[in-house]
Amino acid sequence: MLSEGVGRSGENLPIKMLNDRVLVDMGGPEGERRSTGGILIPATAQIGKRLVWAEVVAVGPNVRSMEPGDQVLFSPEDRYEVEVRGNDYVILRERDVHAVAAERLAEGSTGLYL
């Protein structure tokens, strides 16, 4: 649950994600990324479909695979954008997430290390 929200007449109301929804923070400017050499590649230069990483901020009660603070990999096309108190976030469904990266997953599990 986000403790900061936007309400009527400027009131701050808490925000709770519902069902299988995940609220993520993309971090930097929309769609921009850096090459390994440090060159900024604008979103307009993207040619093919590319999955992106973002940090989970809040999850709904039916989300089982991720927690706030985890990094998730998803397609930028499968999302809804929302602004909360001047910050841009993306809302996803749990099924639209392709991978989860988190320290807690290293305990007793096998898989890739990113």
HELIX and SHEET records of a PDB file:
HELIX    1   1 ARG A    8  GLY A   10  5                                   3    
HELIX    2   2 ALA A   43  ALA A   45  5                                   3    
HELIX    3   3 GLU A   94  ASP A   96  5                                   3    
HELIX    4   4 GLU A  103  ALA A  106  5                                   4    
SHEET    1   A 6 TYR A  80  VAL A  84  0                                        
SHEET    2   A 6 ASN A  87  ARG A  93 -1                                        
SHEET    3   A 6 ARG A  21  ASP A  25 -1                                        
SHEET    4   A 6 VAL A  52  VAL A  59 -1                                        
SHEET    5   A 6 GLN A  71  PHE A  74 -1                                        
SHEET    6   A 6 VAL A  97  ALA A 101 -1                                        
SHEET    1   B 2 ARG A  33  ARG A  34  0                                        
SHEET    2   B 2 LEU A  40  ILE A  41 -1                                        
END                                                                             
